[in-house]
Amino acid sequence: MSTSVGKLTPMTVQRATPKSIRTRKAIETAARELFCTNGFERTTVRDIGARAGIDPSMIIRYFGSKDALFAQVAEPNLQLQDLDIIDMDGIGEALVRHFLAQWEGEQAGRGLPVLLRSAASNDDAAGRIRDIFQEQVFPVISRAGPPETAPDRAGLVATQLLGLALARYVLRIPPVVAMSSDVIVKTIGETVQRYATKG
């Protein structure tokens, strides 16, 4: 008995793709679009299901929760300022003020709180946090001091910014929550200034 194998056509490839993979990709695409447009809080599982053309229960089946789905697709942009237009003596305060605005301002719904909450137990969320600092924070901090110390300086800045976010927005430690933005900018800004410029 002889057999023959025909050429793979686009239709053949599509049929060979598991339905689960196509469904997962549809969910991720829909979620990415809605999270980007509406933010995390205003995007519902039902909205994502409707955009993807599937039953919302499939989202829970594939990802477990909206938080986990967000961790998979989130691409927050810190929109850090160009240090060329900032007084070098005020870099620390400028960075802290800008970071606070990402959590308390118009960008608050873009997902940094979700990523930080999820990072300890979700590899995708942890990876996103690392990517944000490698791709967005490191290039800025590297220009604020000697190039050879840039990795250490950026890492130390990250400890302050992420520690602040964890205490104020995730764990919600009362004294930190009660502090005014001005106090936080001044006090933590002093430490960030030292880390960013001297390490």
Secondary structure, 3 states (H helix, E strand, C coil): CCCCCCCCCHHHHHHHCCHHHHHHHHHHHHHHHHHHHHCCCCCCHHHHHHHHCCCCHHHHHHHCCHHHHHHHHCCCCCCCCCHHHCCHHHHHHHHHHHHHHHHHCHHHHHCHHHHHHHHCCCHHHHHHHHHHHHHHHHHHHHCCCCHHHHHHHHHHHHHHHHHHHHHHHHCCCHHHHHCCHHHHHHHHHHHHHHHHHCC
